[in-house]
Amino acid sequence: MKIVVTGLIATYPLGGVGWDYLAYVKGFQRLGHDVFYLEDTGQWLYDPRAGTFTDDVSYNTAHLADTLSRAGEHMQARWSLRAPDGTYHGAPLAQVERFCNNADLFLNVSGVCWLREQYRGARRIAYLDSDPCYSQAKLLAVEQGTATEDQAYSVGLMRAHHCFFTSAESINDPACVIPHCGLRWLPTRQPIVLDDWPATFTAAARAYTTVMSWKTDVTLPNLAGVAYGGKDVEFAKFIDLPAHTGAHLEIALSGAAPRDELRRRGWHVVDAYERSHTLDAYRDYLRHSRAEWSIAKNAYVASRSGWFSTRSASYLALGKPVVVQDTGFGAHYPTGAGLFAFDTIDEAVAAIESIEDNYRMHCDSARALAEREFAAEVVLQRLLEDAAL
């Protein structure tokens, strides 16, 4: 089959982002499909060196080309980036349109691609909601007549898709409060190309780490009058964790966070950009960690979405145990060996103690869980079947 994959590799040229979307390209290739990567958000691109958005796409284009080269030399002719001024870098618009018109699937990962008329020729156009609660809040605002002009336009593009996937794996569970808004949502999860994340056991590894943005500037979701927050809201509940455990807790942090306060509370705070500015830097940071400890956005936790982090899936693949805040994902993944969910500080401490009691077993269990649950070939074959392809 011919498949178009969209993403944010150039828009946010950082290691973790690159790996997330590259996994779709490489995963579909491993299933024997012909893949084209398209990036067109209609927005300026982020330059992490300057810490701001820019209309100069030279750095971002180079990063995109380098990232996709990891999927094979043939990808040099199978990608295109539309710059804010409307010019196409990589393949020209005519080639993009031709591939889209012959495609079996146009997979709009994260719903980030501006679904222009030239892109709509594929047999199936699928929306993949990787930020659950936020997408549905826009749909609900339109239903209720409270949407802004931008939200209404975004929803119009969203509804132009043929089928809808979401990383809210519990969206069909009555405990999940995320509304369907008249759409049939198909649960999915992050694919991991396991060869890109070889298990590495290091008994002397010390730090429980994570990579996170403290707070983003996007509009927070509101469902039925309830406003949901980001990671800063949830982190406040666990800010005193270092006082309850002897584990070395480290955060690779970006954004306007209270770094001095976190350090006073016992957290080791390092710069996220330094640890994740390239794909290799990001993977190395995870690989040299002892395990992951992390929280989730309030929107994912409070909605009982069942969302599971793409970053945490990568830790697991490397054979690193994962201790993460519960979003309801325990209904979809086995916990207690290699993977732990927590709601309270006491539960987080107990999980860390369990890992330290039998570290090697939990490392082996983490890798085994990744192989069972996140292998790209399995995740993406299921996606194709659910998309009726």
HELIX and SHEET records of a PDB file:
HELIX    1   1 GLY A   15  ARG A   30  1                                  16    
HELIX    2   2 SER A   58  LEU A   68  1                                  11    
HELIX    3   3 SER A   69  ALA A   71  5                                   3    
HELIX    4   4 GLU A   73  ALA A   77  5                                   5    
HELIX    5   5 LEU A   93  ASN A  102  1                                  10    
HELIX    6   6 GLU A  117  TYR A  119  5                                   3    
HELIX    7   7 TYR A  134  GLN A  144  1                                  11    
HELIX    8   8 GLU A  149  MET A  158  1                                  10    
HELIX    9   9 LEU A  194  ASP A  196  5                                   3    
HELIX   10  10 LYS A  231  PHE A  235  1                                   5    
HELIX   11  11 ALA A  236  PHE A  238  5                                   3    
HELIX   12  12 LEU A  241  HIS A  244  5                                   4    
HELIX   13  13 ARG A  259  ARG A  264  1                                   6    
HELIX   14  14 ALA A  272  SER A  276  1                                   5    
HELIX   15  15 LEU A  279  ARG A  287  1                                   9    
HELIX   16  16 ASN A  298  ALA A  302  1                                   5    
HELIX   17  17 THR A  310  ALA A  317  1                                   8    
HELIX   18  18 PHE A  329  ALA A  331  5                                   3    
HELIX   19  19 ILE A  345  ASP A  357  1                                  13    
HELIX   20  20 TYR A  359  GLU A  373  1                                  15    
HELIX   21  21 ALA A  376  ASP A  386  1                                  11    
SHEET    1   A 8 TYR A  88  GLY A  90  0                                        
SHEET    2   A 8 TRP A  79  ARG A  82 -1                                        
SHEET    3   A 8 ASP A  34  GLU A  39  1                                        
SHEET    4   A 8 LYS A   2  THR A   6  1                                        
SHEET    5   A 8 LEU A 105  VAL A 109  1                                        
SHEET    6   A 8 ARG A 124  ASP A 129  1                                        
SHEET    7   A 8 CYS A 163  THR A 166  1                                        
SHEET    8   A 8 TRP A 185  PRO A 187  1                                        
SHEET    1   B 2 LEU A  45  ASP A  47  0                                        
SHEET    2   B 2 THR A  52  THR A  54 -1                                        
SHEET    1   C 6 HIS A 268  ASP A 271  0                                        
SHEET    2   C 6 HIS A 248  SER A 254  1                                        
SHEET    3   C 6 ALA A 207  SER A 213  1                                        
SHEET    4   C 6 ALA A 291  SER A 294  1                                        
SHEET    5   C 6 VAL A 322  GLN A 325  1                                        
SHEET    6   C 6 LEU A 339  PHE A 342  1                                        
SHEET    1   D 2 ASN A 222  LEU A 223  0                                        
SHEET    2   D 2 VAL A 226  ALA A 227 -1                                        
END                                                                             
